[in-house]
Amino acid sequence: MIKILVDAMGGDNAPYATVAGAVTALENDKELYIILTGRQAEVQAELDKYKYDKSRMEIIDCPDVIGMNDIPTEAIKRKQSSLIAAYWLLKKQDDICALVTAGSTGATIVGGQLILGRIRGIKRPALCPAIPNSRGGVTLLVDCGANAECKPVMLCQFALLGTAYAKAGFGIKSPKVGLLNNGTEEHKGDPLRQETFGYMSRMHGIDFIGNVEGRDIMLGDCDVVVSDGFSGNIALKAMEGCGKLVLGVMKKEFTSSLSSKIGYLFARKAIKRMRGQLDFDKVGGALLLGLKKPVIKSHGSSKPVTIANAIKNAAGIYRGRLVPAVEELLNDADLDQFTVNSDEA
């Protein structure tokens, strides 16, 4: 049985979306056992709306919720929250495999480091969303917001983390890794990018293809794009905004006149396929890479389908043995040579 924790109070639509998503995930995977952490009365009231296998679902009562405006370090110390209770369970119980939360990003990152802990040798965890690409698959963006400032050795580790995730989570046998930059030429970028390029060119354990530009995340032949969290977050938000703009313009144009509405009737199947290909909810959220167990951070506005897909992805990552894969790549990569050179010693 694969035990997955779900922060039932995390997100704008909790506990409705988290509970509904958990019930859907339970129906779709008979090997799942889901533990919901949250205010028991509220969570149970939502659960009572559904028929589900009660032998594979339980609730851990937690009185508090960490809000989006709470300071993460203070909230972790003073609140008995659904997120922090989930982290302690994840740390203490070996048979619990992963955590899914749509709650505070800051608290998720801080709790992951202070409570669960990092994989031995990893300097910083990184948020890694799976971005739909033009090939019909996904491109992993590492990091998209956990680390605004990075050093070369951190970006090298992000490349290893992304490679392991691409293999364990998506079955990509030899993931191609690119470094996000303002040009593809080797000499492009600031000192951080230039130094990192030299290190990645000599690294073991990754298939480094060089610098890539922002457009290559969705359009290029690249499986993993490495970035500092500041640049990665801007790139991610820009892509999300562009996707919403395109869909919004299409909706407006197809409803603007009778002839447009008729045209939509002929094109709706193609439009539906396009929407499915550009759907960020398919994966369910960003994996917080580098921790001792998988933690998926879903968007605060997540819908039930998002939570269900996040749980599905968490189970798949566990089955793919992500953490052992990361440990193996770290051993083979020999990053100590880069650590000294980049003032990380």
N, C-alpha and C positions, 0 to 999 in steps of 0.2 A: 504494500500500500504506500502511495506517495502522499505524504502529508504536506499541505500548503497552508501557510498563514495568510489571512486577508485582513487588513486593517479596515474593519467595517465602517468606521466613522470618518475615514479619510476621503476628502474630496467635496466638491460643491453639492453633489447629488446623493451624498450618503445620508442614511444607510440604504436608501432605495436602490441605487445603482450597484453598490457593492454586493448587497444580498442577492439581487436578481442575477447579477453576473456570476456569483458563486454557485447559485442553483443551476444555471445553464452549464457551467463548466463541469459540475458534478454529474449531470445527465449525460454529457458527451464523453466522459472518461471514467470508466468503471474502476480504475485503479486509484482514483483520487480520494483523499480524505481531507476535508477542509475545516480549518479552525478559524472562526470569526472572532476578532477581538473588538469590544465596544460596549456600549451601554446595553445591557442584556435585554431590558424591557423593550427598547426601541428596535433592536435587532430581531428579537423574537416576534414582535408585531409584524415586521416585514416578512419573516420566514413563514409565518402563519398563512400568508397569501398563496403559498405554493405547495405542491406535492413534491416531496423529495425523499431520498433515502436517509432517514434520520440516524442510521447507524454509521453514516460517513460524514456527519456534520456536527460540530459542537460550537458553543459560544463561551468565550472567556470574558467575564464581566469586568469592565474598566470604566470608572466614573468620568474621566476627563478626556478632552480632545485638544490636540495642539492646533491652534488656529494659524492661518497664513500670516498673521501679523505678529505672532509670538516670536521672541528671540529664541532660536533653537537650543542653545546651551542652557539657558535658564529654564525653558519648558521641560527639558529632559530631566533636570534636577528636581523640579517642584511639582510636576504633574504626573498623576497615575493615568497616563493616556493609553489609548488603544494602540498607537504606534510603538511606544516604548515597551509596553507589555509584550507586544509581538516580537520585538527585538530580543528581549530577555529569554523568551521561549525558544526562539531560533538559536540563540547561543547555547542554552543549557541542555536542550533535548536533541540528541544526535539523530533521532528518527524524523525530525522535522526538516524538510528539504529546502524550502524557499519561502519568501515573503513577497506579497503584492500590496502596494499602497498607492492611493491617489492623494495622500495628504501632503503636508508641507515638504517641499523639496529640501530646504535647509535642514530641517529636523531629520529627514531621511538620510542625508549625507552624514551629518554629525553623529546620529545614532549608529549608523553603520560602522563608523570608525571607532567611536568610544565604547560601544557595547559589543557588537558582533566581531569587529576586528578585521584587519586586512590579511590577505594571503601573505605568507612570509616572503619578504623581499620586495613587495609592492609598496611604493612610496606614497601614492595617492590613488584613491578610487576614481573612476571616471564614469560619467553618465553617457550611455551609448544607445541612441535611438536607431531603429532600422528604417531607413528612408526608402520609399518606393522609387524604383528607377525605370528607365525606358526599356530595359531588357526583360521586364516582367518580374524581376526579383527585388532584392533590397541591397542598399549600400549602408554599411555601418559607419556612423559618425562618432568618433572618439576623440575628444570630449565635447559635450554640448552645454557645459555650465557648471561643473563641479569645481573646476580649477581655473580661475581667471588668469593667473600667472603660472607659467610652467618653465622648467628647465629641460635641456635636451634629453636627459636620462628619463624624465617622466614621459615625454613624447615617445621615446623608444619603447617604454613599457606599455604605453597605450597601443602601440602597433602590435605587440605580442598579445595583449588582452583582446583586441579586436580580431586578430587571427584565430585565437582559440574560440571566440564566440561564433565567428563565421562557420567554423568547422562543427562545433558542438550543437549550435542552435539552428543552423540552416543547411548543414550537410555540404558545404563548399569545401572541396578537397584541398585546393591550393589557392587560398584567397589572395588576390592582388591588393597590395597596400600602397596608398598614395599619401603624400604630405600636403595638406591644404596650404596654398601659397597664392601670391598675387601674380603668378606666371609659372609656366612649366619649365623654364630654363633653369639649369643647375645653380646659376649665380643669383637668382632672384630671391627677394625676401629680406627680412631683417636678420641680425646676427643669430637669433634663436633658430630661425628656419634654416639658415645656411649651415650652422653647426650641426643641427639635427640631420640635415640631408647627408652630410658626410658620415655620420654614425650609422644611419639606416642603410646606407650603401654597403656597409661592411658587416651588418648584423646577420647572425644565423637565425633560422626559425621563421623568417618572413620572406615573402616574395615582393620586394620593394620595386615599384615601377617609376618612382620619382615624384616630382611635384605635380599637383593637380590643382585646377582652379575651381571656384565655387560651382560653376555650371556642371563640372564633371561628377558632382555628387549624384545627380539624377540622370545625367546623360552620358557619362564616361564609362569606360571599361574597367571599373575599379570596384572592389568588394569592401574595402575598409579605407576610410579617409581619416587621417590623424590630424588633430587640431588642439590648440589650447582651448580652454572652456569659454573664453571671451569671444574669440572669433567663431567658434563652433556654434555658440548660442545665437549669435547674430545670423549666421548662415541658416540655421534651423528655422528661426522665426521668419526670415525672409522667404524661405520656401513655403512655409505654412501660409503666410499671407498671400503669396502668389497663387497658390492652389485655390484658396478661398475666392480670390479675385476672379480667376478663370471660371470657376463654377458659378459665381454670382453673375458675371457678364453673360454667360451662356443662358442662365435662367431668365434673365431680363430680356435678352434678345428673342428667345423662343416663345415668350409670352407677350411680345410687343404688338403682334398683329395676327390676323386670322391665317395668313399665308405662313407665318413663322410657326404657328401652332400645328398646322398641317405638316410642315417640314419636320417638326419634332417627332410626329408619329412615325415617320420613316427612319429617323435617326436614333430613336430612343434606345434600341438595343446596343448600338455602338457607344452611346453616351453612358449607359449603365455599365458597360465593360470598362470604360475609361474611368468612371468614378471608383469602381472596384480596384483598379490598378493604382489609383492615387490615394487610396484610403489609408490614412495613418493609424486607424483603429485596428487594423488587421493584426499587428504585433502586440498591441495593448499598452505599450509604454517603453521607456528607456531602461535598459539594464544598468544597474550600478556595478560596473565591472571592478574587480580587484578585491572584493570582500570574500570571506571564508565560505559563504553560501550565497546563492543567487537572490538578489533583491531587485524587484521590478518597480520602478516609479512611474505610475500612470499619470496622465494629465489631470489636473484638478477638476476639469469639467467632464470627466470620463462618463460615458454611458454604460449601461449593462453589458453591451457587446464588447466594449473596450476592456472591462474587467474580466469578462469570460476569456477573451483572447490573451490577456496578460497571464491569467492562471494557466492556460494551455501552454503558453510560451515558457513559463517557469518550470512546468513539469517536463517539457521537452529539453530544456537546458540541463536539468538534473539528470535526465536519462542519457544525455550526451556527455556527461561527466566533464563539465566545463572546468571546475576547479583543478582536478588532476591534470587536465590538459594545459592549463596556465602554468602550473608548477613545473611540468616537464619542459615547456618552452623556455621558462626562466632559467632552468638549469643548463639548457643547451645554448642559450643566447650569449652567455658570458658578458653581462653588461657592466661588470666591475671596471673594465678599461675605460668606459665612457663616464662612469661615476666620478672617477678621479679628475678627468679632464674637464668636467663641467661643474667643478666646485661643489659636488654633492657629498663628498666624503665627510 
